[in-house]
Amino acid sequence: MPHPWIPNSVPEVKNEMLKELGISDVLELFNDVPKELILKEPPKVGLGKPLTEYEVRRFFESVISKNKVFINPPPFIGGGVCYHYVPAAVKAIISRSEFYTSYTPYQAEVAQGLLQAIFEYQSLMAELYGVDVVNASLYNGSTAAAEAVRMAARVKRNKRKVLVSKAVHPEIREVIKTWSFGAGIEVIEVEYDKVTGRTDVNDLLAKLGDDVAATLVQYTNFFGVIETELKEVIEVTHKHNALAIVYSNPILLGVLRSPGELGADIVVGDAQPLGLGLNYGGPSAGILGIKFERDLLRQLPGRLIGATVTEDGRELGFTMILQTREQHIRRERATSNITTNSNLEALAAAVYVSLLGADGIRKLGEAILGRTNYALKKLSSVRNIKVPVFEGSQYFMEFPIKVEGKDIEDVYKALIRESIHIGPLLRRFRDYAELSNCSLVCFTEAHTKGDIDTLVSVLEEVLR
């Protein structure tokens, strides 16, 4: 019988196609597939019959009605991807057809509007991170960090070791290790101070040597702790002729000195906080920037858009001045195998930053810092909750809380039942055994004083 969802499944049509191909059975097309992997009968998919549009809609709505939506209060989930408010203007602008349907600009100079949008994104990110050059555009923060590590190893040709702080997000470290393995780069992890939650500078110094190509520190780190010794880390890295890579949350840079200003050679980050929303974990855009040095520029992955003027000097034009993908140059000379782009997400970030402006970014950072400190103060008064976990440190947007007397998983599930969502639980990550009864919590501009008070009161009730 013909299947309603499978094209050309009418027997007469199928037989005609088989005859044209010179085969007697469809399975002959799959001779390379092991026999044990081939299904013996068609898969039982769907509801057993074709559905009308109305039936599909009713079925879909019955399924999604089971979802638990966290709106009031918004989720307090941390771990690098946090809940931020996305202005309506961002979605309105990026939904315009000339942007929304754009892909890699193969005939680049024809797409002047798209090139200008990318150029503006590069310029805004470079100013925010305090560097000279930012590329456009990588997949997300983790792959941008991995690209930065590989770039550093190419620049420092005879050095095959990279030091990465254990206070860097564990999933970012995993991506770096995966990407480094094939390139023959050894990733050595630097301990974090169990008292302060910051990168252990003494351990970094002990592991720094002439064979180290780069160091990588996160600012703020995975625990939301501000790396107050970042400038010292960068300086000792440079003393060993290595490159300093800093992974930074872009929102943080509205209130703290940029990594470029502190001396970082390479900066990386994720554009998710800049108007991209949560999107079920993606897509996002990776930020990667450098200070203007010839060796770094020649090894920069991704693409760069430049501005120029017409021959008569009357009009401004944009052009692609660097393209390092294997589709455009010899494969062995490519510095990256990124084969698509995140231009739409980069555009959203550019629109978001443009809407806020320098003063708005600063006020946003101050608002988040104020909420973070208020939440720290309120949660520190809750019985059986240890806050802050790391004494004497400063936090931005995120921090861990430790439950005493109860299992954190039981508390987490009880909060979910009360429509409060925190996390992730740090026991998920093998590097943090001493934090096994801890969870990250996050506070952004989307959380009101009332939202934080609600979290505290429900937490008190759950622990009681």
Secondary structure, DSSP 8 states (H G I E B T S, - for coil): ---TTSTT-SHHHHHHHHHHHT-S-GGGGGTTS-GGGS-SS----TTSS---HHHHHHHHHHHHTTS----SS--EE-SS-------HHHHHHHTSHHHHT----TTGGG-HHHHHHHHHHHHHHHHHHT-SEE-B-BS-HHHHHHHHHHHHHHHSTT--EEEEETTS-HHHHHHHHHHHHTTT-EEEEE-B-TTT-SB-HHHHHHH--TTEEEEEEEES-TTSB--TTHHHHHHHHHHTT-EEEEEE-GGGGGTS--TTTTT-SEEEEE-TTTTT--GGG----EEEEE-S-HHHHHT--SEEEEEEE-TTS-SEEEEEEEE-BTTTS-GGG-SB---S--HHHHHHHHHHHHHHHHHHHHHHHHHHHHHHHHHHHHHTTSTTEE--SSTT--BSSEEEEEESSS-HHHHHHHHHHTT--EE-BGGGSTT-GGGTTEEEEE--TT--HHHHHHHHHHHHHHH-
